[in-house]
């Protein structure tokens, strides 16, 4: 439990901790009023049974005389109204505490899920190479919700009910300590024994539930992500079965936990209320005057009415927390030490203003750069040395797996080399300056991601509607040779919705929107990672012509398989097995390098 509290303290912000403190004060007030409500039963019942107590008890007599009551019956009615008012106030405080508690935990759910997403977005690109996006989505959308609903709420419920129980038990001890001890031993011991017996099983099954939930999300993502191929190949049943298997496990484990939390209640309620009957019978046998038995029996019956639900909720909360301990452990790990992959995480989320671009006047240089991916022992690229002058065009070519994309990812600042450095005008690009360097870059990947939004919003990707520069959108679209298509063929022009992942557009159209996106900010450097591979010959020629025009004021870096796209580049680097094996213009390499010539011949045949 102490470890759990420690993890929660680290996860919660200072403001949230203050809110918890205020919530605890309300909970304590609620516990006190609940205990007072229970305690008020004994004097009221005693007064009903023995009206002469008004004259025998100095406090009752004081109230009687102060308010000038003219009869004992009227005073008893007054006492009943006061008792009822105490119970109403007690329940009102409880309702307020319940509202405050739920508002806190669900607002905390929002803040915690946002904080977790912020942490993920702040991670370096290399972190995502070893992660499954479905698992990360599950943590943000589902597991934080589980933590709130099945861990934080039970934790606060347990604390609340424990306080209520302690105050009521303290009052019962004052009345009759022996009977109170017996009740605690029987009921508390039974619940404690059941909990200890189930503790390990709860944690084990909680981990299995979390894994099943992960696989559910993964199956759904795969089904919708590959829907085109699934429909063509008629593989719907395979993905449905894949999801169904994990969903069944998840549902079975959830229902098991719910049943375990409730089953003891039925037996122990019978024990508790059977005990009250035995208690009344014992009192009647040992105390002949029923007038002494009824008030005491009423007190313990009413206390039992309050205590049994509290005990049950404490037990249910404990089982829920144990079952969902794995959720807390995972979120704690990701928000704290587990998030420091390669020590490269950086703050991103609340940036309201982009940093000033890093000065780029002369050249980009890779100085003896080597890199290997996490959890691998061999370098993808090694000992790379090259310079890219401003306003020149450079291409990287080579066989699949040669290291071209990794090299460009280092230039983009997505990966930091384990050896050597990326230098811009002699300044090393590191964690602190990556954001500034990336303000100079426009990037077009091989596979363009389009959100389910308008064409304009996809070109000005990540810019709020009110801040989009429509002139810049159209200018970029014209250079990417897609403006005429948008205006003439799309029903709402730039306000046309493209569908999820651009499903309503062809591959070439998506590619040109991606090129327009890269051009929207008018960057100094344009990076194309096989960005024309999905274009037909006519469209590719038009886009390359536009790129040649842009190259007069921009630095172009290309990765290409089709070597026709690199003919006009100032220099072509041939990469093989992570090393530069040749460099020169297209014509020079065609004349001097057999491997390059063979690649050029193959690409012309495609």
C-alpha positions, 0 to 999 in steps of 0.5 A: 500500500505504501508503494502504491501511495508513493507512485500516486504521489509521483504521478499527481501534480502539486495542484492535484495533491492539494485537491486531494487534501481538500477532498480528505477534509470533506471525507472526514467531515462526512465520516463525523456526520455519519457517526453522529447520525448513528450515535443519535439513535441511542438517546432518542430510542432511550427517550421514547422508552423512558420519557422520564429521562427528560427530568433525570438527564441534566442536558435534556432538562436544560434543553427542555427548559431553555425552549420552554416545552410544556409536555414531554411528548412535545419534547420527544417529537422535537428530539425525533425532528432533530435526529431526522435533521442530523441524518439529513445533514449527514446524508447531504454531506455524504452526497457533497463528498461523493460529488467532490470525489467523482469530479476530482477523479474524472477530471484527474482522468482527463489530466492524466491521460493528457499528461501521458499523451504529452509524454509519448509525444515528447519521446524521440522517434527511436522510442516508437520504433520499439512500440506498438501504436495500439498499445500506446493508444490503449494506455492513453484512452483505456488504461488511464480510464481503468486507473481512474474507475477501478483504482483511484475511485476504489482507493478514495472509497476505501479511505472514506468507508474506513473513516466512517467505520472507525468513527462508528466503531469508536462510538460502539466501543464507548457503548459496549467494547466487548460486543464491538470487539466480537463484531470486528473479529468476526466480520473484519477477520472474515473479510481479511482472510478472504482478501489475503487468500485472493491477493496473488490471484487478483494481481496475476489476473489483473496483468492478464486482463491488461495484456488481453486489452492490449491485444484487443486494441491491436486486433482492431487497429490491424483490422481497420488499418488493412481494411482494403486488403482484408476485403479483397482477400476475404479475411474478415473472419480471421481478424474477427476471430483474433479480436474475439479471442482476446475480447473473451479473455478480457470479459471473463477476467473483468467478470471474475473480478466483479464476482469476487468483489461481491460474493462475500457480502451475501454470507457476511450480511447473514452473519451480521444480522444473525448476530444482531438477533443473537445479541438481542436474545442474549440481552433479553436473557441477561437483562430482564427489563426490555426497556434497557434492551431495545435502545442498545439493540437499536443502536447496534442494528443501525450501526450494522446497517451503516457498517456492513456496506462500508465493510463490503465497499472496503473489501471490494475496493481492495480487490479492485485495486489489486486487480488493477495494480498492473495499470498503475505500474505501467502508467507510473513506469511510462510517466517516470523512469520508463519514459527516458528512452535513450535520455532523448525525451523533450518537452513539447506539449504546451509549446504555444510558440515555435522556436526561432529557426536555427541559422542555416547559411552555409552547409550541413555536415555529417561528421563521422556519423554512425548509428545502430537502432535500440536493442541491436548490436550492428550499425545501420550506418557507419563512418559517414562523412559528407557535406551538403551546401545550401541551395544544392540538391543531393540524392541518396541511392542504393539497395533496400536496407542500405541505410538511406532512410536512417541517414536521412532520419539523422539529418531530420533530427529524428535520430541522434547518432551514437557516434559523430555529429550532425553540424549545421554551419558548424553548430552541433544539432543536439537535444536542445537545438533539434526543434530549432533545426527542424523549423528549416525542414520540409519532409515528404515520406514515402507513405503520406498520413492524411487525417480525416479532415479537409484538404486545407487542414491536411496541407497546413497539418497541425495548424488550428483552423483560425491560423491557417494561411490560405494563400500559403496553402494554395501556393504550396498546392500549386508547386505540388501540382495539385491545385487544379485538381482540388479546385476543379474536381473536388466538390468543396475545393480545399474544404473537401473532406479526404476521409480517414487516411485519405481513403477517398484520394488516389495514391498520387493525390495523397502524395502530392498533398504530402508534398504541398504540406512540406512546402506550406511553411516555405522551408529552407530544406526539402527532404523527399523519402521516395516521395514521387514513387506513387506518381505516374510518369506525367505527374512525376515529371510535373512535380520534378519540374516544380522541384527543380524551380524550387531548388534555386532557393532551397536545399533538396535532399532526395532518397530514390529507387527510380534513378530518373528522379536524381538526374538533375541533382548536384551530387548523388551518394551511393549507399551500401551496407551503411557506408558511402561507396560512391559519390558524384553526379548522375552522369559521372556515376553512370560512367564509372560505377557498374552497380549504379549503372545496373540500378539505373537500367533496372529503374528504367524498366519499372 
